Amino acid sequence: MLRRIVSQVLLIAAGGALLATLFTALTSQSLLAGEAMPAPYALPTPEGTSASNGNSPRARLRIGIVSGHWGNDSGAVCPDGLTEMQVNLEIASRVQQKLSQEGFTVDLLKEFDPRLQGYRAQALLSIHADSCEYINDQATGFKIAPALGSTQPERAARLMDCIKARYAQRTGLPYHNSVTPDMSSYHAFSEINPDTPAAIIETGFLNLDRQILTQQPDLIAQGIVDGLLCYLYNEPIEP
């Protein structure tokens, strides 16, 4: 009788261990696929996890960065031949590098990248710049718009608010309240998985803001990274 009881206990324990292993494996695969996680989701602080650890929570989280117009067209073209696409790609590449150094999995995506179809990530941001033409003395600063069609619009709104606050703090550029329909109805918003929080940013005007956009791309990129980390670490946003 005692032997039978011991055998049953061992069998139950073995079954539990097997289920735990399967659960862990499936969860890891889900995270590695960039599956969106419930909000709010606060990551460990930067000091709490080693960026070089491929098994860290950050390494399992995917971030998408779209370099506006890359692989499709030039975007805005300045009189001297400078194109918006060139400026966007320089900034987007630096954003990817900085976030990768933080330990995240980062996809640098083209404007109409086939990977955008059903794309799942913790966040997606499309990087653009505004016109080279002189409009008026107030045509300076950045714009940002969230993906309103998200199944979790509060997450997209928080992503926008984080980037809006941190980008302004880092770069000193003002917020230009002139979001266009092309931004609010950005094509990628309807292509990605609706669970993926997304936003689009116009980093500045290629006329009055040209100097900071072209001569300080690292500063511009850091402002974007600051905003994304604010969102990912669930940091408070100062008024």
Summary of the structure (lengths in Angstrom):
residues: 239
radius of gyration: 21.5
end to end distance: 70.0
largest distance: 91.5
contacts: 768
relative contact order: 0.17
helix: 45%
strand: 15%
